Amino acid sequence: MPHSLPAEQRHLPVLRDRCVELLLPALQHDGAVYVDGTLGMGGHATAILDAAPQARLVGIDRDAQALDLARERLQRAGHGDRITLVHATYDRIPEVLDDLGLPGAAAILLDLGLSSFQIDTDERGFSYAVDAPLDMRMDPDSGGPTAADLLADLPEEEIARILHDLGDERHARRIARAVVRTRQAAPLTRSAQLVDLIEQAVPAVARHRGGHPAKRSFQALRIAVNRELEILVDALEGALDALLPGGRLAVESYHSGEDRLVKTAFHRRTTSSAPPGLPVELEEHRPRFAALTRGAEKADDAELARNPRAASVRLRAVERLSIPS
Ligand SMILES: C[S@@+](CC[C@H](N)C(=O)[O-])C[C@H]1O[C@@H](n2cnc3c(N)ncnc32)[C@H](O)[C@@H]1O
């Protein structure tokens, strides 16, 4: 994809209008703080600032290139004077607010995973469809290990566990065995090498079933390289704690492992902590949050026709109740 394209054309925000609808009631007062923990191309953020003229944005992303493109977009949309953009991971929302001298957030959005901009930037190595270095870091400046480093250093059992648990790859063991056999001769450094290896490792029938045979392994490696699930666990607790009374948090997941973590964190905060059998619920056991969505919401057919990325989305949202804690 040409690098000159503006952010608007690089990523279609998923369930944009529904996210605006869920968060807007919390953003009706002057200076209301909306934290976008996954700013990306700023699609959701622009729509929310358009709809909430009194709100200001604290936009966070671990990808510095995304922040630059989002800044240009938000400035073009006329929102330049009410944005603060921070290069960080979203588990740091409480510290970021603290550093800015803000007591908390009125609304927070986490739209997890990758943006189309990242997938379409060949040299980042996220795509199995083009040959590129096996990098896959969302923050290439982080100094953390790349996908090539994981494939070079991890034991076979750990590679198999990653492919199975984070990619639902049925042939994880075969692929891990092939990785270890191949790396004894030469390191795996390019995405095309990994695609070839996977195509050879999986049984012939599996090559033509369930999408591209490398799709699940690439997803699994990306999640592992970026420590996505570990960071999400901390981020959910931090974001819930950072909400002011009446504040709202919406999370969009694209993978069953992510959605399970969101569901568990939200369930714990929206249900009573009273031990079963107590005749009355004591104040300290009352939930401090209420669910705004019934289960997980999905994209409808019209959105799926416009935006295939929306196929796997699961949206959940909660509100912090205005009761003294
Ligand atoms: C699906 S995109 C967000 C798209 C955005 N909502 C929009 O409308 O343009 C996800 C973004 O979150 C960022 N991201 C993923 N994990 C992150 C983390 N742990 N901390 C901060 N940003 C993260 C990615 O770099 C990517 O830009």
The ligand as an SDF file (V2000), in Angstrom:
LIG
                    3D

 27 29  0  0  0  0  0  0  0  0999 V2000
   -7.3480   -2.1330   15.6040 C   0  0  0  0  0  0  0  0  0  0  0  0
   -6.1590   -0.8580   15.7070 S   0  0  0  0  0  0  0  0  0  0  0  0
   -7.0610    0.5350   16.2910 C   0  0  0  0  0  0  0  0  0  0  0  0
   -7.7480    1.2870   15.1980 C   0  0  0  0  0  0  0  0  0  0  0  0
   -8.4400    2.5530   15.6550 C   0  0  0  0  0  0  0  0  0  0  0  0
   -9.5180    2.2680   16.5840 N   0  0  0  0  0  0  0  0  0  0  0  0
   -8.9660    3.3380   14.4680 C   0  0  0  0  0  0  0  0  0  0  0  0
  -10.1840    3.5210   14.3710 O   0  0  0  0  0  0  0  0  0  0  0  0
   -8.1690    3.7650   13.6320 O   0  0  0  0  0  0  0  0  0  0  0  0
   -5.2510   -1.2910   17.1350 C   0  0  0  0  0  0  0  0  0  0  0  0
   -4.1310   -0.3420   17.4920 C   0  0  0  0  0  0  0  0  0  0  0  0
   -3.7730   -0.6300   18.8360 O   0  0  0  0  0  0  0  0  0  0  0  0
   -2.3840   -0.5860   18.9610 C   0  0  0  0  0  0  0  0  0  0  0  0
   -2.0450   -1.4730   20.0740 N   0  0  0  0  0  0  0  0  0  0  0  0
   -2.1300   -2.8120   20.1140 C   0  0  0  0  0  0  0  0  0  0  0  0
   -1.7450   -3.2680   21.3080 N   0  0  0  0  0  0  0  0  0  0  0  0
   -1.4310   -2.1840   22.0450 C   0  0  0  0  0  0  0  0  0  0  0  0
   -0.9720   -2.0040   23.3810 C   0  0  0  0  0  0  0  0  0  0  0  0
   -0.7440   -3.0380   24.1780 N   0  0  0  0  0  0  0  0  0  0  0  0
   -0.7900   -0.7440   23.8150 N   0  0  0  0  0  0  0  0  0  0  0  0
   -1.0240    0.3310   23.0000 C   0  0  0  0  0  0  0  0  0  0  0  0
   -1.4180    0.2100   21.7250 N   0  0  0  0  0  0  0  0  0  0  0  0
   -1.6270   -1.0270   21.2590 C   0  0  0  0  0  0  0  0  0  0  0  0
   -1.8420   -1.0440   17.6350 C   0  0  0  0  0  0  0  0  0  0  0  0
   -0.5410   -0.5410   17.4470 O   0  0  0  0  0  0  0  0  0  0  0  0
   -2.8710   -0.4730   16.6620 C   0  0  0  0  0  0  0  0  0  0  0  0
   -2.4680    0.7780   16.1780 O   0  0  0  0  0  0  0  0  0  0  0  0
  1  2  1  0
  2  3  1  0
  2 10  1  0
  3  4  1  0
  4  5  1  0
  5  6  1  0
  5  7  1  0
  7  8  2  0
  7  9  1  0
 10 11  1  0
 11 12  1  0
 11 26  1  0
 12 13  1  0
 13 14  1  0
 13 24  1  0
 14 15  1  0
 14 23  1  0
 15 16  2  0
 16 17  1  0
 17 18  1  0
 17 23  2  0
 18 19  1  0
 18 20  2  0
 20 21  1  0
 21 22  2  0
 22 23  1  0
 24 25  1  0
 24 26  1  0
 26 27  1  0
M  CHG  2   2   1   9  -1
M  END
$$$$
